[in-house]
Amino acid sequence: MTIRVAVLGESGITGKAVIDTLNRLAGYTHVSTVANADWVVASPGISPSDFPETAAPIVSEIEFAYLLFRRPESAYCPKLIGITGTNGKTTVTEMISAVTRAPACGNIGTPLITYVDHPDRPEWLAVELSSYQLETCHEFRPEIAVLLNITPDHLQRHGTMQEYARQKAKVFTAQTAEDCLIYLETDPEIQSVISLCPSRRLPLSEHSAEYTDIRTRLDLPGAHNIINALATVYAAREAGIPVTRSLEILSQFRLADHRLEHVATLNGVTFINDSKSTNPDATMVAVRAYPNAHVLICGKDKELDLVPLIRFLSESAKSVIVFGEIADRYVAVARGLGLPTSISQVADLNSAVALARSNAEPGDVVLLSPACSSFDQFQNYEDRGNQYKTVVTQVAHSRP
């Protein structure tokens, strides 16, 4: 019997990977319409509210890959480390991959389904998971789950924080007592769903001996990256890697571009690219890492609550410069609060960098940490970060 599979979002990276896999598996075939399908695989960018009516189950590529790994005729069934969280999941996935040598896949780039019957047969896979990917998971069960944090984001799709947290919790809800969950114990949203966890729990705490070792031995910007490294050490230990070996490898680890990336230091002023911070909580974490910061806020308005961010920056930033779609609402909310933050609104990135440079004194930091997505004036967060680096480079080569 041939199993017929339709794909929603055939032209995307995920859709193409699903179709490529179906084309090489015996007993499966790709069909073009859901009316003829036994299964439907939806790309993560397609909301369940836009799913077509069909009697066939609609699942994510993550769920479908998991089911394929465990089919009776499967040639290869890897162990999985599933990593999610509103912020930090890419960094932790890359850290875990570096320490364990598990290929990084999932939301980080290479779809998980690519590894179905993979000839290299790695023992472990490090799978970055977004809430969009988890949304249509039901049986997906990583042996090791990592839940870093749950803070406001993607509410235009999930509706409420309660629903968003419920989707994030799917990283562990199908686990058993043989599995483990590594999680941030101080996160209130995680605490709201932790009762759903059936597996062994390993809380991340700044009071642990491993946290102290990481803070002492590793050169990582920001307390959040110490927690990220701690999550990595715990996950690697569960996968059989000694803590000492993890710390040795992490001592050579460098954060990916656009994540608290040092761009230049000009006349004593340091320029940092944190374009990957696409929500207010990520920006607040970044600012905690850099006192004396002139913060550049910009991007598409996700309609999240700006009040906590504005209050925080009024106490923690030397100045705030806003531009892009978010600018008008940011300024209006700040004025309504009557807070003493130094806020300037400008037209674009060039103007923001120029103003920040003129305001900054030796020892200050100019921090691009936008708190918003990039889809107003930029193609994506990488484009935004790269343009920032280009502007700073131009400043470096110009006359004072």
C-alpha positions as CSV (number, residue, x, y, z in Angstrom):
1,M,0.0,0.0,0.0
2,T,1.3,3.4,-1.0
3,I,0.8,6.3,1.5
4,R,-0.1,9.5,-0.3
5,V,1.2,12.8,1.2
6,A,0.2,16.3,0.2
7,V,2.4,19.3,1.2
8,L,1.2,22.8,2.1
9,G,3.9,25.2,1.1
10,E,5.6,23.1,-1.6
11,S,7.9,25.9,-2.8
12,G,9.5,26.6,0.6
13,I,12.6,25.0,2.2
14,T,10.5,22.7,4.3
15,G,8.1,21.8,1.6
16,K,10.9,20.9,-0.9
17,A,12.7,18.8,1.8
18,V,9.5,16.8,2.4
19,I,8.9,16.2,-1.3
20,D,12.5,15.2,-1.8
21,T,12.2,12.7,1.0
22,L,9.0,11.3,-0.3
23,N,10.5,10.8,-3.7
24,R,13.3,8.5,-2.3
25,L,11.2,6.5,0.2
26,A,9.5,3.3,-0.9
27,G,5.8,3.1,0.0
28,Y,5.3,6.9,-0.1
29,T,4.3,9.3,-2.8
30,H,3.7,13.0,-3.1
31,V,0.3,14.1,-4.3
32,S,-0.6,17.6,-5.3
33,T,-4.1,18.0,-3.7
34,V,-5.2,17.3,-0.1
35,A,-8.4,15.6,-1.5
36,N,-6.2,12.6,-2.5
37,A,-3.9,12.6,0.6
38,D,-3.6,10.2,3.4
39,W,-1.4,12.7,5.3
40,V,-0.9,16.4,4.9
41,V,2.4,18.1,5.9
42,A,2.2,21.8,6.5
43,S,5.1,24.2,6.3
44,P,5.5,26.2,9.6
45,G,4.7,29.5,7.9
46,I,1.1,28.4,7.3
47,S,-1.2,29.0,10.2
48,P,-3.8,26.3,11.2
49,S,-6.4,29.0,10.6
50,D,-5.5,28.7,6.9
51,F,-5.5,24.9,6.7
52,P,-7.9,23.4,4.1
53,E,-10.7,21.2,5.1
54,T,-9.7,17.5,4.8
55,A,-10.1,14.2,6.6
56,A,-6.4,13.6,6.4
57,P,-4.3,14.4,9.5
58,I,-2.4,17.7,9.0
59,V,1.0,17.7,10.8
60,S,4.2,19.6,10.8
61,E,7.4,18.4,9.0
62,I,8.9,17.8,12.5
63,E,6.0,15.4,13.4
64,F,6.1,13.7,10.1
65,A,9.8,13.2,10.2
66,Y,9.5,11.7,13.7
67,L,6.9,9.2,12.5
68,L,9.1,8.2,9.5
69,F,12.0,7.6,11.8
70,R,9.9,5.2,13.8
71,R,8.2,3.3,10.9
72,P,8.8,-0.4,11.1
73,E,11.0,-0.5,7.9
74,S,13.1,2.6,8.9
75,A,16.8,2.1,8.3
76,Y,17.8,4.6,10.9
77,C,16.3,6.0,14.1
78,P,18.3,8.8,15.8
79,K,18.1,10.1,19.3
80,L,16.8,13.6,19.5
81,I,17.6,16.7,21.5
82,G,14.7,19.2,21.0
83,I,15.5,22.8,21.8
84,T,12.9,25.6,22.0
85,G,12.3,28.9,23.8
86,T,11.3,32.3,22.7
87,N,14.9,33.5,22.8
88,G,18.2,31.7,22.7
89,K,17.2,28.5,21.0
90,T,19.5,28.9,17.9
91,T,22.5,29.7,20.1
92,V,21.8,26.7,22.3
93,T,21.3,24.4,19.3
94,E,24.6,25.5,17.9
95,M,26.3,25.0,21.3
96,I,24.9,21.6,21.7
97,S,25.9,20.7,18.1
98,A,29.4,21.9,18.8
99,V,29.8,19.9,22.0
100,T,28.0,16.7,21.0
101,R,28.8,16.8,17.3
102,A,25.1,16.2,16.7
103,P,24.0,17.8,13.4
104,A,21.9,20.9,14.0
105,C,18.6,20.8,12.2
106,G,15.0,21.9,12.4
107,N,14.2,25.6,12.6
108,I,17.9,26.4,12.4
109,G,18.0,25.6,8.7
110,T,18.2,22.0,7.6
111,P,14.8,20.3,7.9
112,L,14.7,17.4,10.3
113,I,13.1,15.2,7.6
114,T,16.4,15.4,5.6
115,Y,17.8,12.9,8.1
116,V,15.2,10.2,7.5
117,D,17.2,7.1,6.4
118,H,20.3,9.3,6.3
119,P,23.4,7.3,5.2
120,D,25.7,8.9,7.9
121,R,23.4,7.8,10.7
122,P,24.5,10.2,13.5
123,E,23.5,8.9,16.9
124,W,22.0,12.3,18.0
125,L,20.4,15.2,16.2
126,A,20.0,18.7,17.8
127,V,16.6,19.9,16.7
128,E,15.7,23.6,17.0
129,L,11.9,23.9,17.3
130,S,9.7,27.0,16.8
131,S,6.2,27.2,18.2
132,Y,5.0,27.1,14.6
133,Q,6.6,23.7,14.2
134,L,5.4,22.3,17.5
135,E,1.9,23.5,16.9
136,T,0.9,20.4,14.9
137,C,3.0,17.9,16.8
138,H,1.3,15.2,18.8
139,E,3.7,12.2,19.1
140,F,7.1,14.0,18.7
141,R,9.2,12.9,21.6
142,P,12.8,14.0,22.0
143,E,14.9,12.0,24.5
144,I,16.2,15.3,25.8
145,A,14.0,18.4,25.7
146,V,15.3,21.9,26.4
147,L,12.8,24.7,27.2
148,L,14.8,28.0,27.7
149,N,12.1,30.6,28.3
150,I,8.6,31.7,27.2
151,T,8.1,35.4,26.8
152,P,5.6,37.4,24.6
153,D,6.0,36.8,20.9
154,H,4.0,35.4,18.0
155,L,0.7,36.3,19.7
156,Q,-0.7,37.4,16.4
157,R,-0.8,33.7,15.5
158,H,-1.3,32.0,18.9
159,G,-3.7,34.6,20.3
160,T,-2.8,34.4,24.0
161,M,0.3,33.7,26.2
162,Q,-1.5,30.7,27.6
163,E,-1.9,29.2,24.1
164,Y,1.7,30.2,23.1
165,A,3.0,28.4,26.3
166,R,0.9,25.4,25.5
167,Q,2.5,25.1,22.1
168,K,6.0,25.5,23.5
169,A,5.2,22.7,26.0
170,K,4.8,20.2,23.2
171,V,8.6,19.9,23.3
172,F,8.1,17.7,26.3
173,T,4.4,16.6,26.6
174,A,5.0,13.3,24.7
175,Q,8.0,12.4,26.7
176,T,8.1,9.5,29.2
177,A,9.8,8.9,32.5
178,E,12.9,7.6,30.5
179,D,13.4,11.1,29.0
180,C,14.4,14.4,30.6
181,L,13.4,18.1,30.4
182,I,15.9,20.9,30.9
183,Y,14.2,24.1,31.7
184,L,14.6,27.6,33.3
185,E,13.0,27.2,36.7
186,T,12.5,30.9,37.3
187,D,10.3,31.4,34.1
188,P,6.7,32.0,35.2
189,E,5.2,30.8,31.9
190,I,7.2,27.6,32.0
191,Q,5.9,27.1,35.6
192,S,2.4,27.5,34.2
193,V,2.8,24.4,32.0
194,I,5.4,22.3,33.9
195,S,2.7,20.2,35.5
196,L,2.2,18.7,32.0
197,C,5.8,17.3,32.0
198,P,5.9,13.5,32.4
199,S,9.7,13.2,32.3
200,R,12.6,13.8,34.6
201,R,13.2,17.5,35.2
202,L,16.6,19.3,35.3
203,P,16.1,22.9,36.3
204,L,18.6,25.6,35.1
205,S,19.7,27.6,38.1
206,E,22.3,30.3,38.7
207,H,23.0,28.6,42.0
208,S,24.4,25.4,40.5
209,A,28.1,24.6,40.6
210,E,28.1,24.2,36.8
211,Y,26.8,27.8,36.4
212,T,29.7,29.1,38.5
213,D,32.2,27.1,36.4
214,I,30.8,28.5,33.2
215,R,30.8,32.1,34.4
216,T,34.4,31.7,35.5
217,R,35.8,29.8,32.6
218,L,33.9,31.1,29.5
219,D,34.0,34.5,27.9
220,L,30.3,34.9,27.0
221,P,28.5,38.3,26.9
222,G,25.5,38.5,29.1
223,A,24.0,36.4,31.9
224,H,21.6,34.8,29.5
225,N,24.5,33.2,27.6
226,I,25.7,31.7,30.8
227,I,22.2,30.0,31.1
228,N,22.5,29.0,27.4
229,A,25.8,27.3,28.1
230,L,24.4,25.7,31.3
231,A,21.6,24.2,29.2
232,T,24.2,22.9,26.8
233,V,26.3,21.3,29.5
234,Y,23.2,19.6,31.0
235,A,22.0,18.3,27.6
236,A,25.5,17.1,26.6
237,R,25.8,15.3,30.0
238,E,22.6,13.5,29.3
239,A,24.0,12.5,25.9
240,G,27.1,11.1,27.6
241,I,29.6,14.0,27.3
242,P,31.4,14.9,30.6
243,V,31.0,18.4,31.9
244,T,34.8,19.0,31.7
245,R,34.8,18.2,28.0
246,S,31.8,20.4,27.3
247,L,33.5,23.4,29.0
248,E,36.6,22.7,27.0
249,I,34.7,22.9,23.7
250,L,32.5,25.8,24.8
251,S,35.7,27.8,25.6
252,Q,36.3,27.9,21.8
253,F,32.7,28.6,20.9
254,R,31.8,31.9,19.3
255,L,28.2,33.3,19.0
256,A,26.7,33.4,15.5
257,D,26.4,36.7,13.7
258,H,23.7,39.2,14.8
259,R,23.7,38.0,18.4
260,L,25.6,40.5,20.5
261,E,28.1,40.6,17.8
262,H,31.0,43.0,18.2
263,V,31.3,45.2,15.1
264,A,33.9,47.8,16.0
265,T,35.2,50.1,18.6
266,L,35.7,53.7,17.4
267,N,37.2,56.4,19.6
268,G,36.3,54.4,22.6
269,V,32.7,53.7,21.5
270,T,31.7,50.1,21.0
271,F,29.2,49.1,18.3
272,I,27.2,45.9,18.9
273,N,25.0,44.1,16.4
274,D,22.1,42.3,18.1
275,S,19.7,42.3,15.1
276,K,18.4,38.8,16.1
277,S,16.6,40.3,19.1
278,T,13.2,40.5,17.5
279,N,11.0,40.9,20.7
280,P,11.1,43.2,23.7
281,D,12.4,40.5,26.2
282,A,15.4,39.7,23.9
283,T,16.3,43.4,23.8
284,M,16.0,43.8,27.6
285,V,18.4,40.8,28.0
286,A,20.9,42.4,25.6
287,V,20.8,45.8,27.4
288,R,21.6,44.1,30.7
289,A,24.8,42.8,29.1
290,Y,25.9,46.3,28.1
291,P,25.6,49.3,30.5
292,N,25.9,52.8,29.0
293,A,24.1,51.7,25.9
294,H,22.5,53.9,23.2
295,V,19.8,51.5,22.0
296,L,18.5,51.4,18.4
297,I,14.9,50.1,18.3
298,C,13.4,49.5,14.9
299,G,11.3,47.2,12.7
300,K,7.8,45.9,12.1
301,D,5.3,46.3,14.9
302,K,4.3,42.9,16.3
303,E,1.7,44.7,18.5
304,L,3.3,43.4,21.7
305,D,3.1,45.3,24.9
306,L,5.9,47.9,24.9
307,V,5.4,49.3,28.4
308,P,7.8,46.9,30.2
309,L,10.5,47.6,27.5
310,I,10.0,51.3,27.7
311,R,10.1,51.3,31.5
312,F,13.2,49.2,31.5
313,L,15.1,51.3,29.0
314,S,14.1,54.5,30.9
315,E,16.2,53.1,33.8
316,S,18.9,51.1,31.9
317,A,19.8,52.9,28.6
318,K,21.6,56.2,28.1
319,S,19.3,56.9,25.1
320,V,16.9,55.3,22.7
321,I,16.7,55.9,19.0
322,V,13.7,54.6,17.1
323,F,12.9,54.3,13.4
324,G,10.8,52.1,11.2
325,E,7.2,51.0,11.6
326,I,7.4,50.7,15.4
327,A,8.6,54.2,15.9
328,D,5.3,56.1,16.1
329,R,3.8,53.8,18.6
330,Y,6.9,53.5,20.7
331,V,7.1,57.3,21.0
332,A,3.4,57.6,21.7
333,V,3.5,55.0,24.5
334,A,6.6,56.5,26.0
335,R,5.1,60.0,26.1
336,G,1.9,58.5,27.7
337,L,4.0,57.0,30.5
338,G,5.8,60.3,31.1
339,L,9.1,58.6,31.6
340,P,12.4,60.5,31.5
341,T,14.0,58.3,28.8
342,S,15.9,60.2,26.1
343,I,14.1,59.1,23.0
344,S,14.8,60.3,19.4
345,Q,12.9,59.4,16.3
346,V,14.7,59.3,13.0
347,A,14.0,58.1,9.5
348,D,16.4,55.2,8.9
349,L,19.4,53.2,10.0
350,N,22.0,55.7,8.7
351,S,20.4,58.5,10.7
352,A,20.1,56.3,13.8
353,V,23.8,55.4,13.7
354,A,24.9,58.9,13.1
355,L,22.8,60.3,16.0
356,A,24.0,57.5,18.4
357,R,27.6,58.2,17.4
358,S,27.2,61.9,18.1
359,N,25.6,61.2,21.5
360,A,28.1,58.5,22.7
361,E,31.1,59.1,24.8
362,P,34.2,56.9,25.2
363,G,33.1,53.8,27.2
364,D,29.6,53.9,25.7
365,V,28.0,51.2,23.5
366,V,25.8,51.7,20.4
367,L,23.5,48.7,20.5
368,L,21.3,47.6,17.6
369,S,18.8,45.5,19.5
370,P,15.5,46.2,17.6
371,A,12.9,44.4,19.7
372,C,10.9,43.9,16.5
373,S,10.9,41.8,13.4
374,S,12.7,43.3,10.4
375,F,10.0,43.1,7.7
376,D,9.5,46.8,7.2
377,Q,12.7,48.3,5.9
378,F,14.8,45.1,5.6
379,Q,14.5,41.6,4.1
380,N,15.2,39.8,7.4
381,Y,17.2,40.1,10.6
382,E,20.4,39.1,8.8
383,D,19.9,41.9,6.2
384,R,19.2,44.4,9.0
385,G,22.4,43.3,10.9
386,N,24.5,43.3,7.8
387,Q,23.4,46.8,6.8
388,Y,24.2,48.0,10.4
389,K,27.7,46.5,10.1
390,T,28.1,48.2,6.7
391,V,27.1,51.6,8.1
392,V,29.4,51.2,11.1
393,T,32.3,50.3,8.7
394,Q,31.6,53.3,6.6
395,V,31.7,55.5,9.8
396,A,35.0,53.9,10.7
397,H,36.6,54.9,7.4
398,S,35.2,58.4,7.4
399,R,36.8,61.4,8.8
400,P,35.7,62.3,12.4
